[in-house]
Amino acid sequence: MKTIHPASRIVVSVARARQDFSTILGRVAFGHSECVVTRRGKPFVRIVPCDAGGAEPHLADAAGWLDADDSFLKEMGRIQKKRSRERPRPIL
C-alpha cells in the first residue's frame, strides 16, 4: 500500500482494496486514518472512521425546532421504551 501522509491517509487501487479490505478497515477504524480508493489512478471513494469530522448536523439541533419538554419527544420516548420490552420477531 502506498502511504501519502504517515498514519493519516492510505491510497490503494480498487483491486488492492478488494484483496485487503479487512486490513484497510482495521487501519481506518483503529488507526484513525483514512483510505482513498482509486480507479484507474484517480480518486474514486474515501473510507473514513465514523467519528471523523464530528457528528453530522441534525434537524433537531436547529434553534426553535423542539423544546426538551415537548410532548412529541415524550411520546417518542414512551414508544421506544415499549418497543425495547417486546421480543424481536424471528426472521423466517
Secondary structure per residue as TSV (DSSP state, phi and psi in degrees):
chain	resnum	aa	ss	phi	psi
A	1	M	-	360.0	141.9
A	2	K	E	-95.6	125.0
A	3	T	E	-105.7	127.4
A	4	I	E	-86.1	-50.9
A	5	H	E	-125.3	126.8
A	6	P	T	-52.0	127.3
A	7	A	T	59.2	18.5
A	8	S	T	-128.2	-32.8
A	9	R	E	-141.7	132.1
A	10	I	E	-117.2	134.1
A	11	V	E	-118.0	123.5
A	12	V	E	-136.9	158.0
A	13	S	E	-80.3	165.6
A	14	V	H	-59.8	-43.1
A	15	A	H	-61.2	-43.6
A	16	R	H	-68.3	-37.2
A	17	A	H	-63.3	-37.0
A	18	R	H	-66.4	-38.5
A	19	Q	H	-70.0	-42.0
A	20	D	T	-113.3	33.1
A	21	F	H	-57.9	-47.2
A	22	S	H	-65.9	-35.9
A	23	T	H	-65.2	-43.0
A	24	I	H	-63.0	-45.1
A	25	L	H	-60.7	-39.7
A	26	G	H	-63.8	-43.4
A	27	R	H	-64.6	-39.8
A	28	V	H	-69.8	-47.2
A	29	A	H	-70.0	-45.4
A	30	F	H	-100.8	-20.6
A	31	G	H	-93.5	-3.3
A	32	H	-	52.8	43.1
A	33	S	-	-116.4	-176.7
A	34	E	E	-127.5	159.1
A	35	C	E	-126.8	130.4
A	36	V	E	-106.5	121.4
A	37	V	E	-97.3	129.5
A	38	T	E	-108.1	150.5
A	39	R	E	-125.6	120.4
A	40	R	T	54.5	37.9
A	41	G	T	83.1	-2.1
A	42	K	E	-112.5	142.7
A	43	P	E	-55.3	132.6
A	44	F	E	-115.9	-46.8
A	45	V	E	-151.4	154.8
A	46	R	E	-122.1	133.1
A	47	I	E	-108.8	122.4
A	48	V	-	-128.9	156.2
A	49	P	-	-66.5	154.5
A	50	C	T	-58.9	-34.2
A	51	D	T	-86.5	5.7
A	52	A	T	-69.0	132.2
A	53	G	T	77.8	7.7
A	54	G	S	76.2	-176.9
A	55	A	-	-74.3	146.4
A	56	E	-	-73.3	149.5
A	57	P	-	-63.9	146.3
A	58	H	-	-122.5	149.3
A	59	L	G	-57.7	-34.4
A	60	A	G	-66.3	-17.1
A	61	D	G	-78.4	-13.1
A	62	A	S	-67.6	138.6
A	63	A	T	-61.6	132.6
A	64	G	T	81.2	4.2
A	65	W	S	-66.3	-64.6
A	66	L	-	-144.8	139.2
A	67	D	-	-80.3	156.3
A	68	A	T	-61.8	-27.7
A	69	D	T	-100.1	18.8
A	70	D	-	-63.6	141.6
A	71	S	H	-63.8	-29.1
A	72	F	H	-61.1	-45.9
A	73	L	H	-65.9	-37.4
A	74	K	H	-63.5	-43.1
A	75	E	H	-65.5	-40.7
A	76	M	H	-63.8	-38.5
A	77	G	H	-64.0	-40.8
A	78	R	H	-63.4	-43.4
A	79	I	H	-63.6	-42.5
A	80	Q	H	-63.1	-42.0
A	81	K	H	-63.3	-42.1
A	82	K	H	-62.2	-43.0
A	83	R	H	-67.9	-32.2
A	84	S	H	-70.9	-20.9
A	85	R	H	-84.6	-19.6
A	86	E	S	-76.2	148.0
A	87	R	-	-79.1	138.6
A	88	P	-	-66.0	146.2
A	89	R	-	-77.1	140.5
A	90	P	-	-71.6	144.4
A	91	I	-	-92.2	122.2
A	92	L	-	-99.1	360.0
